[in-house]
Amino acid sequence: MHLTPFLKRVALAKLLGFILGALGYFIFSSTATLSGIFLLGMAGWFVTLGALVGILGFYQTMPFLGIPIPVWLRG
């Protein structure tokens, strides 16, 4: 299977989001009295946020406006 640069970026961002979500799950489960469902939701949120950063960081201009997006904002 050949991964395009776009798919590689999304996969890397999702992997980093998963790692941060798992790390947050273990840190917060040992220090706070939060429910397990909340912690799993937080881990899922990090994976989703990683995917959004990977997808949105691919664009170099705003699709409808044509304005270039600065590198520091793209992610």
ZIMORA-V87947 format. One record per residue. SS is DSSP state (~ for helix, > for strand, _ for the rest). OMEGA is omega as a letter, one per 20 degrees, with the letter a starting at -180 (999 if undefined). D_FIRST is the distance of its C-alpha to the first C-alpha in whole Angstrom. Layout:
BEGIN
SS&OMEGA&D_FIRST  SS&OMEGA&D_FIRST
END
This chain:
BEGIN
_&a&0  _&r&4  _&r&6  _&r&10  ~&r&13  ~&a&14  ~&r&11  ~&a&12  ~&r&15  ~&r&16  ~&r&14  ~&r&16  ~&r&19  ~&r&18  ~&r&18  ~&r&21  ~&r&23  ~&r&22  ~&r&24  ~&r&27  ~&r&27  ~&r&28  ~&r&30  ~&r&32  ~&a&32  ~&r&34  ~&a&36  ~&r&37  ~&a&38  ~&a&40  ~&a&42  _&r&42  _&r&44  _&a&41  _&r&39  ~&r&36  ~&r&35  ~&a&36  ~&r&34  ~&r&31  ~&r&31  ~&r&31  ~&r&28  ~&r&26  ~&r&28  ~&r&26  ~&r&23  ~&r&23  ~&r&25  ~&r&22  ~&r&20  ~&r&23  ~&r&23  ~&a&20  ~&a&20  ~&r&23  _&a&23  _&a&21  _&r&24  _&r&26  >&r&29  _&a&30  _&a&29  _&a&32  _&a&35  _&r&33  _&r&34  >&r&32  _&r&31  _&a&32  ~&a&30  ~&r&32  ~&a&31  ~&r&27  _&999&26
END
